[in-house]
Amino acid sequence: MTNEPDSPHHDAADAQARLRDVRAALAQATGGAPAGLVLAEVAQQMAAELGAYFEDLPMRGFTGRVARAGGVKGAVLPRRAILHRVVIGRYISASRPRAVDGGRLERAVEIALVALGSDGVLRQGRAIERVVLPREAVIGITPLAWDDPALRRVPTGSVRLGAWPGGAGQVATPRQVLDALASIATTLADTSRRDLELLQRLIGPG
């Protein structure tokens, strides 16, 4: 008995073959290194480039408290204060909502963040906040990009930050962080282009 082209067995075999081909191509592209590690390195490189335009970045800014050095020395010395901007975040926990004016709901939440420092370094940490969101807003476990309304007003204070390991961790995958950085770069480029066009109209031809 032969298998029909559209049989479940044929579909499974075809999917397996495609998976093997893609994995082989991926291994060749990364030199055998895990894809997530390579994407994390690319994300760090993009973050370093965006750090050069830190003051013009569109994300919310906050103070990150960062260790001065690794090991015992870093644990003893006071932490440095470095300005950061939110790249991506994820709600870890949320209390029962409390109704406030305007039909909105207030919650106590814990948010895991990946942020870009003014030194061009990606770091991660957790913020404890009280947020007020529209009643229809849904707080889930999906990572939220920098321009999501649920991240627009957080964090409200300083946050203790450590190195972003590049793995999925408690916030987002390297691909999700890279997508958020690409969105930031696109927004910055669009804003810069509009500024240039305005200046060209005001100044006129040189």
C-alpha positions as a Markdown table, in Angstrom:
| # | Residue | x | y | z |
|---|---|---|---|---|
| 1 | Met | 0.0 | 0.0 | 0.0 |
| 2 | Thr | 1.4 | 3.3 | -1.0 |
| 3 | Asn | 1.0 | 6.6 | 0.9 |
| 4 | Glu | -1.0 | 9.3 | -0.8 |
| 5 | Pro | 0.9 | 12.6 | -1.3 |
| 6 | Asp | -1.4 | 14.4 | 1.1 |
| 7 | Ser | -1.4 | 11.6 | 3.8 |
| 8 | Pro | -0.4 | 12.4 | 7.4 |
| 9 | His | 2.7 | 10.2 | 7.0 |
| 10 | His | 3.8 | 12.2 | 4.0 |
| 11 | Asp | 3.2 | 15.5 | 5.7 |
| 12 | Ala | 5.2 | 14.4 | 8.7 |
| 13 | Ala | 8.1 | 13.1 | 6.6 |
| 14 | Asp | 8.1 | 16.4 | 4.6 |
| 15 | Ala | 8.1 | 18.5 | 7.8 |
| 16 | Gln | 11.1 | 16.4 | 9.1 |
| 17 | Ala | 13.0 | 16.9 | 5.9 |
| 18 | Arg | 12.4 | 20.7 | 5.9 |
| 19 | Leu | 13.5 | 20.8 | 9.6 |
| 20 | Arg | 16.7 | 19.0 | 8.8 |
| 21 | Asp | 17.4 | 21.3 | 5.9 |
| 22 | Val | 16.8 | 24.5 | 7.9 |
| 23 | Arg | 18.8 | 23.3 | 10.9 |
| 24 | Ala | 21.7 | 22.4 | 8.6 |
| 25 | Ala | 21.6 | 25.8 | 7.0 |
| 26 | Leu | 21.3 | 27.5 | 10.4 |
| 27 | Ala | 24.4 | 25.6 | 11.7 |
| 28 | Gln | 26.3 | 26.6 | 8.6 |
| 29 | Ala | 25.3 | 30.3 | 9.0 |
| 30 | Thr | 26.3 | 30.4 | 12.7 |
| 31 | Gly | 29.4 | 28.2 | 12.4 |
| 32 | Gly | 27.8 | 25.7 | 14.7 |
| 33 | Ala | 27.1 | 28.1 | 17.5 |
| 34 | Pro | 23.6 | 28.3 | 19.0 |
| 35 | Ala | 21.4 | 30.7 | 17.0 |
| 36 | Gly | 20.2 | 32.4 | 20.2 |
| 37 | Leu | 23.8 | 33.2 | 21.1 |
| 38 | Val | 24.5 | 34.7 | 17.7 |
| 39 | Leu | 21.3 | 36.8 | 17.8 |
| 40 | Ala | 22.2 | 38.0 | 21.3 |
| 41 | Glu | 25.6 | 39.2 | 20.0 |
| 42 | Val | 23.9 | 41.0 | 17.1 |
| 43 | Ala | 21.5 | 42.6 | 19.6 |
| 44 | Gln | 24.4 | 43.9 | 21.7 |
| 45 | Gln | 26.1 | 45.3 | 18.6 |
| 46 | Met | 22.9 | 47.1 | 17.6 |
| 47 | Ala | 22.5 | 48.4 | 21.2 |
| 48 | Ala | 26.0 | 49.8 | 21.1 |
| 49 | Glu | 25.2 | 51.7 | 17.9 |
| 50 | Leu | 21.9 | 53.0 | 19.3 |
| 51 | Gly | 23.8 | 54.1 | 22.5 |
| 52 | Ala | 25.5 | 56.8 | 20.4 |
| 53 | Tyr | 22.1 | 58.5 | 20.0 |
| 54 | Phe | 20.9 | 57.8 | 23.5 |
| 55 | Glu | 19.5 | 61.3 | 24.1 |
| 56 | Asp | 17.3 | 61.1 | 21.0 |
| 57 | Leu | 15.9 | 57.6 | 21.6 |
| 58 | Pro | 12.1 | 57.5 | 22.0 |
| 59 | Met | 11.9 | 55.1 | 25.0 |
| 60 | Arg | 11.2 | 55.9 | 28.6 |
| 61 | Gly | 14.3 | 56.7 | 30.6 |
| 62 | Phe | 15.1 | 55.7 | 34.1 |
| 63 | Thr | 18.1 | 55.3 | 36.4 |
| 64 | Gly | 19.7 | 51.9 | 36.5 |
| 65 | Arg | 21.9 | 50.9 | 39.5 |
| 66 | Val | 24.7 | 48.9 | 38.1 |
| 67 | Ala | 27.6 | 47.1 | 39.9 |
| 68 | Arg | 31.0 | 48.6 | 39.4 |
| 69 | Ala | 32.9 | 45.4 | 38.9 |
| 70 | Gly | 32.5 | 41.6 | 39.1 |
| 71 | Gly | 33.2 | 39.4 | 42.0 |
| 72 | Val | 33.8 | 40.5 | 45.6 |
| 73 | Lys | 35.0 | 44.0 | 44.6 |
| 74 | Gly | 31.7 | 44.7 | 42.8 |
| 75 | Ala | 29.7 | 43.5 | 45.7 |
| 76 | Val | 31.5 | 45.8 | 48.1 |
| 77 | Leu | 31.7 | 49.0 | 46.1 |
| 78 | Pro | 28.6 | 51.1 | 45.7 |
| 79 | Arg | 26.6 | 50.7 | 42.5 |
| 80 | Arg | 26.9 | 53.3 | 39.7 |
| 81 | Ala | 23.9 | 55.2 | 38.5 |
| 82 | Ile | 23.6 | 55.0 | 34.7 |
| 83 | Leu | 20.7 | 56.3 | 32.6 |
| 84 | His | 18.8 | 53.6 | 30.8 |
| 85 | Arg | 15.8 | 53.4 | 28.4 |
| 86 | Val | 13.3 | 50.5 | 28.3 |
| 87 | Val | 13.7 | 48.2 | 25.3 |
| 88 | Ile | 11.3 | 45.3 | 26.2 |
| 89 | Gly | 9.5 | 44.1 | 29.3 |
| 90 | Arg | 7.3 | 41.4 | 30.6 |
| 91 | Tyr | 4.8 | 41.4 | 33.5 |
| 92 | Ile | 5.9 | 38.7 | 36.0 |
| 93 | Ser | 3.0 | 39.1 | 38.4 |
| 94 | Ala | 0.1 | 41.3 | 39.1 |
| 95 | Ser | -2.2 | 41.8 | 42.1 |
| 96 | Arg | -6.0 | 41.8 | 42.0 |
| 97 | Pro | -7.2 | 45.0 | 40.2 |
| 98 | Arg | -8.7 | 47.9 | 42.1 |
| 99 | Ala | -11.1 | 50.2 | 40.3 |
| 100 | Val | -10.0 | 53.9 | 40.1 |
| 101 | Asp | -11.5 | 56.9 | 38.4 |
| 102 | Gly | -12.3 | 56.9 | 34.7 |
| 103 | Gly | -13.1 | 53.2 | 34.6 |
| 104 | Arg | -9.4 | 52.3 | 34.9 |
| 105 | Leu | -7.9 | 49.6 | 37.1 |
| 106 | Glu | -4.9 | 49.8 | 39.4 |
| 107 | Arg | -2.6 | 46.9 | 40.1 |
| 108 | Ala | 0.6 | 46.2 | 42.0 |
| 109 | Val | 2.9 | 44.5 | 39.5 |
| 110 | Glu | 6.4 | 43.1 | 39.0 |
| 111 | Ile | 7.9 | 43.7 | 35.6 |
| 112 | Ala | 11.1 | 42.2 | 34.2 |
| 113 | Leu | 12.9 | 44.6 | 31.9 |
| 114 | Val | 15.7 | 44.6 | 29.3 |
| 115 | Ala | 17.0 | 48.2 | 29.0 |
| 116 | Leu | 19.7 | 50.0 | 27.1 |
| 117 | Gly | 22.2 | 52.0 | 29.0 |
| 118 | Ser | 23.7 | 55.4 | 27.9 |
| 119 | Asp | 26.9 | 53.4 | 27.7 |
| 120 | Gly | 25.4 | 51.3 | 24.9 |
| 121 | Val | 25.1 | 48.1 | 27.0 |
| 122 | Leu | 22.0 | 46.0 | 27.4 |
| 123 | Arg | 21.0 | 45.0 | 30.9 |
| 124 | Gln | 18.1 | 43.4 | 32.7 |
| 125 | Gly | 16.3 | 43.8 | 36.0 |
| 126 | Arg | 13.0 | 43.8 | 37.8 |
| 127 | Ala | 10.8 | 46.7 | 38.8 |
| 128 | Ile | 8.0 | 46.7 | 41.4 |
| 129 | Glu | 5.3 | 49.2 | 40.4 |
| 130 | Arg | 1.7 | 50.3 | 40.8 |
| 131 | Val | 0.2 | 50.8 | 37.3 |
| 132 | Val | -3.1 | 52.2 | 36.2 |
| 133 | Leu | -4.4 | 50.8 | 33.0 |
| 134 | Pro | -7.6 | 50.9 | 31.0 |
| 135 | Arg | -10.1 | 48.2 | 32.1 |
| 136 | Glu | -9.8 | 46.4 | 28.7 |
| 137 | Ala | -6.0 | 46.2 | 29.0 |
| 138 | Val | -4.8 | 42.6 | 29.2 |
| 139 | Ile | -1.8 | 41.7 | 31.3 |
| 140 | Gly | -0.3 | 38.5 | 30.0 |
| 141 | Ile | 3.1 | 36.7 | 29.9 |
| 142 | Thr | 4.0 | 37.9 | 26.4 |
| 143 | Pro | 6.9 | 40.3 | 26.2 |
| 144 | Leu | 5.9 | 43.9 | 25.5 |
| 145 | Ala | 7.9 | 46.2 | 23.3 |
| 146 | Trp | 9.1 | 49.6 | 24.4 |
| 147 | Asp | 6.1 | 51.5 | 22.8 |
| 148 | Asp | 3.4 | 49.3 | 24.4 |
| 149 | Pro | 1.0 | 51.4 | 26.6 |
| 150 | Ala | 1.5 | 49.0 | 29.4 |
| 151 | Leu | 5.2 | 50.0 | 29.6 |
| 152 | Arg | 4.9 | 53.6 | 28.7 |
| 153 | Arg | 5.0 | 54.9 | 32.3 |
| 154 | Val | 7.3 | 52.4 | 34.0 |
| 155 | Pro | 9.6 | 52.2 | 35.7 |
| 156 | Thr | 8.9 | 55.2 | 37.9 |
| 157 | Gly | 12.1 | 54.9 | 40.0 |
| 158 | Ser | 15.6 | 53.5 | 39.9 |
| 159 | Val | 16.0 | 49.8 | 39.2 |
| 160 | Arg | 18.9 | 47.5 | 40.1 |
| 161 | Leu | 20.2 | 46.0 | 36.8 |
| 162 | Gly | 22.6 | 43.2 | 36.0 |
| 163 | Ala | 24.1 | 41.9 | 32.8 |
| 164 | Trp | 21.7 | 40.7 | 30.1 |
| 165 | Pro | 22.7 | 37.1 | 29.5 |
| 166 | Gly | 21.3 | 36.9 | 26.0 |
| 167 | Gly | 19.1 | 33.9 | 26.7 |
| 168 | Ala | 15.4 | 33.8 | 27.0 |
| 169 | Gly | 15.8 | 34.4 | 30.8 |
| 170 | Gln | 12.9 | 36.0 | 32.5 |
| 171 | Val | 12.1 | 38.7 | 29.9 |
| 172 | Ala | 12.4 | 37.9 | 26.2 |
| 173 | Thr | 14.3 | 35.8 | 23.7 |
| 174 | Pro | 17.3 | 37.4 | 21.8 |
| 175 | Arg | 15.1 | 37.5 | 18.7 |
| 176 | Gln | 12.4 | 39.5 | 20.5 |
| 177 | Val | 15.0 | 41.9 | 21.9 |
| 178 | Leu | 16.5 | 42.3 | 18.4 |
| 179 | Asp | 13.1 | 43.0 | 17.0 |
| 180 | Ala | 12.4 | 45.7 | 19.6 |
| 181 | Leu | 15.8 | 47.3 | 18.9 |
| 182 | Ala | 15.1 | 47.3 | 15.2 |
| 183 | Ser | 11.7 | 49.0 | 15.9 |
| 184 | Ile | 13.6 | 51.6 | 17.9 |
| 185 | Ala | 16.1 | 52.2 | 15.1 |
| 186 | Thr | 13.3 | 52.6 | 12.6 |
| 187 | Thr | 11.5 | 55.1 | 14.7 |
| 188 | Leu | 14.6 | 57.1 | 15.3 |
| 189 | Ala | 15.4 | 57.1 | 11.6 |
| 190 | Asp | 11.9 | 58.3 | 10.7 |
| 191 | Thr | 12.1 | 61.1 | 13.3 |
| 192 | Ser | 15.5 | 62.1 | 12.1 |
| 193 | Arg | 14.3 | 62.2 | 8.5 |
| 194 | Arg | 11.3 | 64.4 | 9.4 |
| 195 | Asp | 13.7 | 66.8 | 11.3 |
| 196 | Leu | 16.0 | 66.9 | 8.2 |
| 197 | Glu | 13.1 | 67.6 | 5.9 |
| 198 | Leu | 11.8 | 70.4 | 8.2 |
| 199 | Leu | 15.3 | 72.0 | 8.3 |
| 200 | Gln | 15.7 | 71.8 | 4.6 |
| 201 | Arg | 12.3 | 73.6 | 4.1 |
| 202 | Leu | 13.2 | 76.3 | 6.7 |
| 203 | Ile | 16.8 | 76.9 | 5.5 |
| 204 | Gly | 16.2 | 76.4 | 1.8 |
| 205 | Pro | 18.8 | 75.2 | -0.7 |
| 206 | Gly | 22.4 | 75.8 | 0.2 |
